[in-house]
Amino acid sequence: MIINTTAKPRTQLPGWKLAALAIGSGLLLAGCAGNPPSEQLAVTQAAVNSAVSAGGVEFAAVEMQAAQDKLKQAELQLHDSNYVQAKRLAEQAEWDARLAERKAQAAKAEKALQDAQQGIEELREESMRGTQPAVSPGS
């Protein structure tokens, strides 16, 4: 009696296993889509607050307005249970806020540079006045 011990390669899943895999994957994806993006909204709110503190309203008004508008829209979408749209808007608002913060920081740095250059020029002029020879009225 000869027994074949070589394993037969399986190239197909039985129908019920394939169906179970498809249903499980679908439930997993549906579960991800059904979760409110509360963590993303918290991150976005923190980014907006940071941009406001950095002077975004003054130095990057357009970007700040976009961030605040998108955050409000995200909150409305969250209220309507449209979580995918809410997350997308919250992510966009976060990046708008981060851009506003960077622009505000850059504008403040530029102003500080200009102030320093002006101070240097004033010192230079003052030192030049102190080194000029005095002209006597009778010469």
C-alpha positions as CSV (number, residue, x, y, z in Angstrom):
1,M,0.0,0.0,0.0
2,I,1.4,3.4,-1.0
3,I,0.4,6.5,0.8
4,N,0.9,9.9,-0.8
5,T,2.2,12.3,1.8
6,T,2.9,15.3,-0.4
7,A,0.7,18.3,0.4
8,K,-1.6,19.5,-2.2
9,P,-1.4,23.3,-2.7
10,R,-4.7,25.1,-2.1
11,T,-5.3,27.9,-4.6
12,Q,-8.9,28.6,-3.7
13,L,-10.7,29.2,-0.5
14,P,-14.0,27.4,0.0
15,G,-17.0,29.5,-0.8
16,W,-18.1,29.9,2.8
17,K,-14.7,31.0,3.9
18,L,-14.5,33.6,1.1
19,A,-18.0,34.9,2.1
20,A,-17.0,35.1,5.7
21,L,-13.8,37.0,4.8
22,A,-15.8,39.5,2.6
23,I,-18.4,40.1,5.3
24,G,-15.8,40.6,8.0
25,S,-13.9,43.0,5.9
26,G,-17.1,44.9,5.1
27,L,-18.0,45.1,8.8
28,L,-14.5,46.3,9.7
29,L,-14.6,49.1,7.1
30,A,-18.2,50.1,8.1
31,G,-17.0,50.2,11.7
32,C,-14.2,52.6,10.8
33,A,-16.5,54.9,8.9
34,G,-19.0,54.9,11.7
35,N,-16.8,56.4,14.4
36,P,-17.0,60.1,15.0
37,P,-13.7,61.9,14.4
38,S,-13.6,63.4,17.8
39,E,-9.8,63.0,18.2
40,Q,-9.3,64.9,14.8
41,L,-11.6,67.6,15.9
42,A,-9.7,68.1,19.2
43,V,-6.4,68.3,17.3
44,T,-7.9,70.8,14.9
45,Q,-9.3,72.9,17.7
46,A,-5.9,73.0,19.3
47,A,-4.3,74.0,16.0
48,V,-6.8,76.8,15.6
49,N,-6.2,78.0,19.2
50,S,-2.5,77.9,18.6
51,A,-2.8,79.9,15.4
52,V,-4.9,82.5,17.1
53,S,-2.3,82.8,20.0
54,A,0.5,83.2,17.4
55,G,-1.3,86.2,15.8
56,G,-2.9,84.4,12.9
57,V,-5.9,86.6,13.0
58,E,-3.7,89.7,12.5
59,F,-1.0,88.3,10.2
60,A,-2.8,85.5,8.3
61,A,-6.5,86.6,8.3
62,V,-7.5,84.6,5.2
63,E,-6.0,81.3,6.4
64,M,-7.5,81.8,9.9
65,Q,-10.9,82.5,8.4
66,A,-10.7,79.4,6.2
67,A,-9.6,77.3,9.2
68,Q,-12.4,78.5,11.4
69,D,-15.1,78.1,8.7
70,K,-14.0,74.6,7.9
71,L,-14.0,73.7,11.6
72,K,-17.5,74.9,11.9
73,Q,-18.5,72.9,8.8
74,A,-16.9,69.8,10.3
75,E,-18.8,70.3,13.5
76,L,-22.0,70.5,11.5
77,Q,-21.2,67.4,9.6
78,L,-20.4,65.6,12.9
79,H,-23.8,66.7,14.2
80,D,-25.4,65.2,11.0
81,S,-23.4,61.9,11.6
82,N,-21.5,62.4,8.3
83,Y,-18.3,61.4,9.9
84,V,-16.2,60.9,6.8
85,Q,-17.0,64.5,5.6
86,A,-16.5,65.8,9.1
87,K,-13.0,64.2,9.4
88,R,-12.0,65.5,5.9
89,L,-13.1,69.1,6.8
90,A,-11.4,68.9,10.2
91,E,-8.1,67.8,8.6
92,Q,-8.3,70.7,6.1
93,A,-9.1,73.1,8.9
94,E,-6.1,71.8,10.9
95,W,-3.7,72.5,7.9
96,D,-5.2,75.9,7.3
97,A,-4.6,76.8,11.0
98,R,-1.1,75.5,10.9
99,L,-0.4,77.6,7.8
100,A,-1.8,80.6,9.5
101,E,0.4,80.0,12.5
102,R,3.5,79.7,10.4
103,K,2.6,82.9,8.4
104,A,2.1,84.8,11.6
105,Q,5.4,83.6,13.0
106,A,7.2,84.6,9.8
107,A,5.6,88.0,9.8
108,K,6.6,88.6,13.4
109,A,10.1,87.5,12.6
110,E,10.2,89.8,9.6
111,K,9.0,92.7,11.8
112,A,11.6,91.9,14.4
113,L,14.3,91.9,11.8
114,Q,13.2,95.3,10.4
115,D,13.2,96.7,13.9
116,A,16.7,95.4,14.6
117,Q,18.0,96.8,11.3
118,Q,16.4,100.2,12.1
119,G,18.0,100.2,15.5
120,I,21.4,99.4,13.9
121,E,21.0,102.3,11.5
122,E,20.1,104.7,14.2
123,L,23.2,103.6,16.3
124,R,25.4,104.0,13.2
125,E,24.0,107.6,12.6
126,E,24.5,108.5,16.2
127,S,28.1,107.2,16.2
128,M,28.8,109.2,13.1
129,R,27.6,112.4,14.7
130,G,29.8,111.9,17.6
131,T,33.0,111.4,15.5
132,Q,32.6,114.5,13.2
133,P,35.0,117.3,14.0
134,A,33.5,120.3,15.6
135,V,33.5,123.3,13.2
136,S,34.4,126.6,15.0
137,P,32.4,129.6,14.0
138,G,35.4,131.7,13.2
139,S,37.0,129.4,10.6
